[in-house]
Structure formats: C-alpha cells, structure tokens
Amino acid sequence: MANKIEVYVESKEHFQNQFHKERLSPELSAYILEECKTASLREKIEIHIYCKEELDKREQTHLIDMIRRNYGVEIQELLLLIEKNRLMSLICILVGIFILFIYLFVDIIPILSEVILIIAWVFIWEGIYNLLFDGIKNEIDRKRFKKLTECKILFEQKK
C-alpha cells in the first residue's frame, strides 16, 4: 500500500515559487517532504493534489515536472554534499594518523605529547563520525528525494 500525501491548494499559483514561476514553492516542497518523513522508506508514495481550479492535462504535466525537478535538484545537491563530506572525513582521518605519527616521535615535553595525542584522536574520531553517522542521514534523505521524484502524482478538482 502506498503512503498518501494530500495537498490542498486554492489555485495553480500556489504551486509556484513567487520569484520564479517555473519552480515549486518552497512551502509546498517543505510540506511534501515533511509528509514523506512519516512513511517508511520501503513504502511507495502517492501525492494527491486537490485544487479548486480545474487543471488541464498540460498544466498537470507541468506541475508534475516541477515537483520531480524540485526533488531532482535536491538529490544533486545532496550528492555533492555527500562527496564533499566523504573527502573531508578522509582528510580528517589522514591528518589524525599523521599527528599520531608525530606523537610517536615527539616525546620531549610530556604535556605537549599528550595534547598532540588528544588532537590526533579528535581528528580521527571526527572523520569516522562523519563517515558513519552523517553518511547514514544523507543516504536516508537521498532515498526520500528519489522516492519523491518517482512517486505517482494524481490531481482532483476540489469544489
């Protein structure tokens, strides 16, 4: 069974971003995403749009394209973030390992060597934390956006 997201709008202008008519309104985008979060990642999603104005096939297709394009852009942005996050995490881990090597060879002042050890472990921990936990969150978000780009979108005139 599909998770049903119901959207009620007064007119087709409520779909559009006030600054760029070819983009989905940020409020509608945020609402659909929040409603999507109530569904399991395994469930299919259907968006049911109820509009007081009657929309012809061309307008419906245009709105469907706007919704899909909106979440497609979100996926592209998230993939860029994931790539940069992985790179920064690997850099942190490598810097931590390098600082550990410095720790092994710097045994002049005991307090300084302990500070170097702590800094090394912080770098390693931060890199691993970002890879594991932020990576999981980003992957879940990517799956949600993908579901929204592929979901079934139905229109109905509401009187």
NUVOLUM-306599 format. One record per atom (N, C-alpha, C): atom name; x, y, z. Coordinates in steps of 0.05 Angstrom, whole numbers, plus 5000, padded with zeros to 4 digits. Atoms other than C-alpha are relative to their C-alpha. Layout:
// NUVOLUM-306599
REC  at  east  north    up
REC  CA     X      Y     Z
...
// end
This chain:
// NUVOLUM-306599
REC  at  east  north    up
REC   N  5017   4976  5000
REC  CA  5000   5000  5000
REC   C  5018   5025  5000
REC   N  4984   4975  5002
REC  CA  5025   5070  4984
REC   C  4992   5019  5022
REC   N  5005   4979  4981
REC  CA  5031   5126  5033
REC   C  4989   5024  4984
REC   N  5014   4979  5015
REC  CA  4984   5181  5011
REC   C  5006   5027  5012
REC   N  4995   4972  4992
REC  CA  5005   5254  5015
REC   C  4979   5017  4987
REC   N  5022   4983  5011
REC  CA  4946   5301  5007
REC   C  5009   5029  5001
REC   N  4993   4972  5003
REC  CA  4958   5371  4982
REC   C  4975   5015  4991
REC   N  5024   4984  5007
REC  CA  4901   5422  4982
REC   C  5010   5029  4993
REC   N  4992   4973  5009
REC  CA  4912   5487  4942
REC   C  4976   5014  4988
REC   N  5022   4983  5010
REC  CA  4866   5544  4923
REC   C  5003   5003  4969
REC   N  4996   4995  5029
REC  CA  4897   5557  4854
REC   C  5027   4990  4992
REC   N  4975   5011  5010
REC  CA  4954   5535  4810
REC   C  5023   5019  5007
REC   N  4978   4982  4992
REC  CA  4994   5597  4831
REC   C  5012   4992  5026
REC   N  4989   5009  4974
REC  CA  5002   5566  4900
REC   C  5022   4979  4996
REC   N  4979   5020  5005
REC  CA  5047   5513  4868
REC   C  5027   5014  4994
REC   N  4977   4986  5011
REC  CA  5095   5565  4841
REC   C  5015   5016  5021
REC   N  4982   4982  4984
REC  CA  5154   5600  4874
REC   C  4993   5029  4992
REC   N  5008   4972  5006
REC  CA  5137   5674  4879
REC   C  5021   5015  4984
REC   N  4978   4987  5014
REC  CA  5205   5693  4849
REC   C  5006   4988  4973
REC   N  4994   5015  5025
REC  CA  5209   5641  4794
REC   C  4977   4981  4994
REC   N  5025   5015  5005
REC  CA  5144   5614  4764
REC   C  5004   4971  4991
REC   N  4994   5027  5009
REC  CA  5178   5552  4737
REC   C  5010   4982  5022
REC   N  4990   5015  4977
REC  CA  5200   5529  4806
REC   C  4977   4995  5020
REC   N  5020   5007  4980
REC  CA  5159   5495  4861
REC   C  5003   5018  5024
REC   N  4999   4983  4977
REC  CA  5141   5538  4920
REC   C  5014   4986  5023
REC   N  4985   5012  4978
REC  CA  5187   5527  4980
REC   C  4982   4988  5022
REC   N  5018   5009  4979
REC  CA  5128   5519  5027
REC   C  4988   4973  4992
REC   N  5011   5025  5010
REC  CA  5097   5464  4984
REC   C  5021   4978  5001
REC   N  4978   5020  5000
REC  CA  5164   5429  4976
REC   C  5006   4990  5028
REC   N  4995   5008  4972
REC  CA  5176   5430  5051
REC   C  4978   4983  5012
REC   N  5023   5016  4990
REC  CA  5106   5405  5066
REC   C  5000   4972  4989
REC   N  4999   5027  5012
REC  CA  5112   5346  5018
REC   C  5022   4984  5012
REC   N  4977   5014  4988
REC  CA  5180   5328  5046
REC   C  4993   4992  5029
REC   N  5007   5006  4972
REC  CA  5154   5331  5118
REC   C  4980   4977  5001
REC   N  5019   5022  5001
REC  CA  5095   5287  5100
REC   C  5013   4974  4991
REC   N  4986   5023  5010
REC  CA  5142   5239  5065
REC   C  5015   4986  5023
REC   N  4984   5011  4978
REC  CA  5181   5230  5130
REC   C  4983   4982  5018
REC   N  5017   5017  4984
REC  CA  5120   5197  5162
REC   C  4998   4972  4989
REC   N  5001   5026  5013
REC  CA  5126   5139  5113
REC   C  5026   4985  5003
REC   N  4977   5017  5000
REC  CA  5173   5081  5116
REC   C  5015   5004  4973
REC   N  4985   4998  5025
REC  CA  5229   5082  5064
REC   C  4993   4978  4981
REC   N  5008   5022  5017
REC  CA  5201   5018  5037
REC   C  4972   5004  4987
REC   N  5027   4994  5010
REC  CA  5131   5046  5025
REC   C  5002   5017  4975
REC   N  5002   4982  5024
REC  CA  5112   5076  4958
REC   C  4985   5025  5009
REC   N  5013   4975  4993
REC  CA  5087   5147  4959
REC   C  4983   5009  4976
REC   N  5018   4988  5019
REC  CA  5029   5178  4923
REC   C  4993   5028  5009
REC   N  5008   4973  4993
REC  CA  5016   5252  4921
REC   C  4973   5006  4987
REC   N  5027   4993  5009
REC  CA  4942   5271  4915
REC   C  4997   5030  5003
REC   N  5002   4971  5000
REC  CA  4933   5343  4895
REC   C  4971   5008  4994
REC   N  5028   4991  5002
REC  CA  4865   5375  4906
REC   C  5001   5031  4995
REC   N  4999   4972  5007
REC  CA  4857   5442  4872
REC   C  4972   5010  4993
REC   N  5026   4989  5006
REC  CA  4796   5487  4868
REC   C  4997   5007  4970
REC   N  5001   4994  5029
REC  CA  4814   5508  4797
REC   C  5004   4973  4985
REC   N  4996   5024  5016
REC  CA  4808   5456  4743
REC   C  5026   5003  4984
REC   N  4974   5000  5014
REC  CA  4876   5438  4713
REC   C  4998   4982  4976
REC   N  5000   5018  5024
REC  CA  4881   5413  4642
REC   C  5025   4982  5000
REC   N  4979   5020  5001
REC  CA  4929   5357  4623
REC   C  5028   5014  4998
REC   N  4974   4985  5003
REC  CA  4984   5406  4602
REC   C  5009   5012  5026
REC   N  4993   4988  4974
REC  CA  4982   5442  4668
REC   C  5007   4979  5021
REC   N  4994   5022  4981
REC  CA  4981   5376  4707
REC   C  5028   4990  4994
REC   N  4973   5010  5008
REC  CA  5042   5352  4668
REC   C  5021   5019  5008
REC   N  4981   4979  4992
REC  CA  5077   5418  4680
REC   C  5005   4999  5030
REC   N  4997   5001  4971
REC  CA  5064   5414  4755
REC   C  5015   4974  5009
REC   N  4986   5025  4993
REC  CA  5087   5341  4758
REC   C  5030   5004  4994
REC   N  4972   4995  5007
REC  CA  5151   5362  4722
REC   C  5014   5019  5020
REC   N  4989   4982  4980
REC  CA  5161   5419  4772
REC   C  5007   4985  5026
REC   N  4996   5016  4975
REC  CA  5154   5371  4831
REC   C  5024   4982  4997
REC   N  4978   5018  5005
REC  CA  5201   5320  4801
REC   C  5027   5015  4998
REC   N  4976   4985  5003
REC  CA  5252   5372  4781
REC   C  5010   5012  5027
REC   N  4993   4989  4974
REC  CA  5250   5403  4850
REC   C  5015   4980  5017
REC   N  4986   5020  4984
REC  CA  5269   5339  4885
REC   C  5024   4988  4986
REC   N  4976   5008  5015
REC  CA  5318   5320  4829
REC   C  5023   5019  5006
REC   N  4979   4981  4993
REC  CA  5356   5384  4844
REC   C  5010   4995  5029
REC   N  4992   5007  4972
REC  CA  5355   5365  4918
REC   C  5019   4976  5001
REC   N  4982   5023  5002
REC  CA  5386   5298  4900
REC   C  5028   5008  4991
REC   N  4974   4991  5010
REC  CA  5441   5332  4860
REC   C  5016   5015  5022
REC   N  4987   4985  4978
REC  CA  5456   5379  4918
REC   C  5010   4982  5022
REC   N  4992   5019  4979
REC  CA  5457   5322  4968
REC   C  5023   4982  4991
REC   N  4978   5016  5010
REC  CA  5503   5280  4924
REC   C  5026   5016  5001
REC   N  4977   4983  4997
REC  CA  5551   5339  4922
REC   C  5009   5002  5029
REC   N  4994   4999  4971
REC  CA  5547   5345  4998
REC   C  5012   4974  5009
REC   N  4990   5026  4992
REC  CA  5559   5270  5006
REC   C  5029   4997  4991
REC   N  4972   5002  5011
REC  CA  5621   5273  4961
REC   C  5019   5017  5017
REC   N  4983   4982  4984
REC  CA  5650   5333  4999
REC   C  5003   4990  5028
REC   N  4999   5010  4973
REC  CA  5633   5302  5066
REC   C  5019   4976  5002
REC   N  4981   5022  5000
REC  CA  5670   5238  5048
REC   C  5029   5009  4998
REC   N  4973   4990  5004
REC  CA  5730   5276  5024
REC   C  5011   5013  5026
REC   N  4992   4987  4975
REC  CA  5733   5319  5087
REC   C  5005   4979  5023
REC   N  4997   5021  4980
REC  CA  5724   5257  5131
REC   C  5026   4985  4996
REC   N  4974   5014  5005
REC  CA  5782   5221  5097
REC   C  5024   5018  5006
REC   N  4979   4981  4994
REC  CA  5825   5283  5103
REC   C  5004   5001  5031
REC   N  4998   5000  4971
REC  CA  5809   5286  5178
REC   C  5013   4975  5011
REC   N  4988   5025  4991
REC  CA  5827   5213  5187
REC   C  5029   4999  4994
REC   N  4972   5000  5008
REC  CA  5892   5220  5149
REC   C  5016   5020  5017
REC   N  4986   4980  4983
REC  CA  5911   5284  5188
REC   C  5003   4988  5028
REC   N  4998   5013  4974
REC  CA  5896   5246  5253
REC   C  5021   4979  5001
REC   N  4979   5020  5002
REC  CA  5940   5189  5232
REC   C  5028   5013  4999
REC   N  4975   4986  5003
REC  CA  5995   5237  5212
REC   C  5008   5012  5028
REC   N  4994   4989  4974
REC  CA  5990   5272  5280
REC   C  5008   4978  5020
REC   N  4992   5023  4983
REC  CA  5994   5203  5314
REC   C  5029   4993  4995
REC   N  4972   5006  5006
REC  CA  6060   5191  5278
REC   C  5018   5022  5013
REC   N  4985   4979  4987
REC  CA  6084   5259  5303
REC   C  5002   4994  5030
REC   N  5001   5007  4972
REC  CA  6063   5237  5373
REC   C  5021   4979  5007
REC   N  4981   5021  4995
REC  CA  6106   5175  5368
REC   C  5029   5009  5001
REC   N  4973   4991  5001
REC  CA  6168   5215  5353
REC   C  5006   5025  5017
REC   N  4996   4976  4983
REC  CA  6157   5276  5398
REC   C  4994   4992  5029
REC   N  5003   5007  4972
REC  CA  6169   5256  5469
REC   C  5017   5018  5017
REC   N  4983   4981  4986
REC  CA  6205   5318  5492
REC   C  4986   5010  5025
REC   N  5015   4989  4978
REC  CA  6153   5351  5536
REC   C  4975   4982  5004
REC   N  5022   5018  4996
REC  CA  6102   5302  5567
REC   C  4972   5013  4995
REC   N  5026   4987  5003
REC  CA  6044   5352  5568
REC   C  4995   5006  4970
REC   N  5003   4995  5029
REC  CA  6056   5372  5495
REC   C  4994   4974  4985
REC   N  5006   5025  5014
REC  CA  6057   5300  5473
REC   C  4972   4990  5005
REC   N  5028   5008  4994
REC  CA  5991   5286  5509
REC   C  4980   5017  4985
REC   N  5018   4982  5016
REC  CA  5959   5347  5475
REC   C  5000   4991  4971
REC   N  4998   5010  5027
REC  CA  5984   5321  5408
REC   C  4984   4975  4996
REC   N  5015   5025  5001
REC  CA  5954   5253  5423
REC   C  4970   5005  5000
REC   N  5029   4993  4998
REC  CA  5886   5283  5441
REC   C  4991   5012  4973
REC   N  5007   4987  5026
REC  CA  5886   5326  5377
REC   C  4998   4978  4978
REC   N  5000   5022  5020
REC  CA  5902   5264  5335
REC   C  4974   4984  5002
REC   N  5024   5016  4996
REC  CA  5845   5224  5365
REC   C  4974   5015  4993
REC   N  5024   4983  5007
REC  CA  5796   5282  5356
REC   C  4997   5001  4970
REC   N  5002   5000  5029
REC  CA  5813   5286  5282
REC   C  4990   4973  4989
REC   N  5009   5027  5009
REC  CA  5805   5210  5273
REC   C  4971   4996  5007
REC   N  5028   5004  4992
REC  CA  5740   5209  5313
REC   C  4981   5016  4982
REC   N  5018   4982  5016
REC  CA  5710   5268  5274
REC   C  4997   4988  4972
REC   N  5002   5012  5027
REC  CA  5727   5235  5207
REC   C  4983   4975  5000
REC   N  5016   5025  4999
REC  CA  5697   5168  5227
REC   C  4971   5006  5006
REC   N  5027   4992  4993
REC  CA  5636   5200  5258
REC   C  4985   5011  4976
REC   N  5012   4989  5024
REC  CA  5622   5240  5195
REC   C  4994   4978  4979
REC   N  5005   5021  5019
REC  CA  5630   5179  5151
REC   C  4976   4982  5008
REC   N  5021   5019  4991
REC  CA  5584   5135  5193
REC   C  4973   5014  5004
REC   N  5026   4990  4992
REC  CA  5530   5179  5222
REC   C  4989   5021  4980
REC   N  5010   4981  5020
REC  CA  5525   5238  5174
REC   C  4995   4987  4973
REC   N  5004   5015  5025
REC  CA  5532   5190  5116
REC   C  4973   4985  5000
REC   N  5026   5015  4998
REC  CA  5472   5149  5141
REC   C  4977   5020  4996
REC   N  5021   4980  5003
REC  CA  5429   5212  5148
REC   C  4997   5010  4971
REC   N  5001   4991  5028
REC  CA  5448   5236  5079
REC   C  4989   4979  4981
REC   N  5010   5022  5017
REC  CA  5433   5168  5048
REC   C  4970   4997  5004
REC   N  5029   5001  4996
REC  CA  5364   5167  5080
REC   C  4986   5023  4986
REC   N  5011   4977  5014
REC  CA  5350   5237  5054
REC   C  5000   4996  4969
REC   N  4998   5005  5029
REC  CA  5374   5216  4984
REC   C  4978   4980  4991
REC   N  5021   5019  5006
REC  CA  5326   5157  4985
REC   C  4972   5013  5000
REC   N  5026   4985  4999
REC  CA  5268   5202  5005
REC   C  4996   5017  4976
REC   N  5003   4983  5023
REC  CA  5282   5251  4950
REC   C  4996   4983  4975
REC   N  5003   5018  5023
REC  CA  5288   5194  4900
REC   C  4971   4990  4999
REC   N  5028   5009  4999
REC  CA  5220   5167  4922
REC   C  4981   5022  4990
REC   N  5017   4978  5008
REC  CA  5190   5236  4912
REC   C  5003   5007  4970
REC   N  4997   4995  5029
REC  CA  5219   5242  4841
REC   C  4986   4978  4984
REC   N  5012   5023  5015
REC  CA  5188   5174  4823
REC   C  4971   4995  5008
REC   N  5027   5006  4989
REC  CA  5122   5178  4861
REC   C  4978   5006  4979
REC   N  5023   4995  5016
REC  CA  5054   5176  4829
REC   C  4986   5025  5010
REC   N  5013   4975  4993
REC  CA  5020   5244  4827
REC   C  4973   5002  4986
REC   N  5028   5000  5010
REC  CA  4945   5249  4820
REC   C  4987   5027  5006
REC   N  5014   4975  4997
REC  CA  4901   5310  4811
REC   C  4970   4996  5001
REC   N  5029   5001  4997
REC  CA  4829   5322  4831
REC   C  4990   5028  5005
REC   N  5011   4973  4996
REC  CA  4787   5384  4827
REC   C  4983   4999  5025
REC   N  5015   4998  4975
REC  CA  4760   5403  4895
REC   C  4981   5024  4998
REC   N  5020   4978  5003
REC  CA  4697   5444  4898
REC   C  4995   5013  5027
// end
